[in-house]
Amino acid sequence: MTLVLTNEEIEQLLPMEVAIEALEPSYRDLAHGEAISPCRRDMLVPLPGAQKCVYEFKDMPSVYPRKKMAALRINSDFLTWSLRAGTL
């Protein structure tokens, strides 16, 4: 079963100090080739007829065998830019 959480929900459930403590062993395993975290993929797609707006889709997978877990973060967004002082 998939559990989908917002950033705000995660901040309430997992204080930063606890997150860092939990991540340290996983980064050691990653450095020794015992975990997998490929590069994040960002796909930017221009929207037909939309100026200064693109669609962005990104995903960030990882596998941590020691803890028997895998995770996939997915983000879907529209990016826009505003003029400030005559420039973007």
PyMOL commands that set and color helices and strands:
alter all, ss='L'
color gray80, all
select helices_A, chain A and resi 7-13+16-31+65-67
alter helices_A, ss='H'
color red, helices_A
select strands_A, chain A and resi 41-46+53-64+69-80
alter strands_A, ss='S'
color yellow, strands_A
deselect
rebuild
show_as cartoon
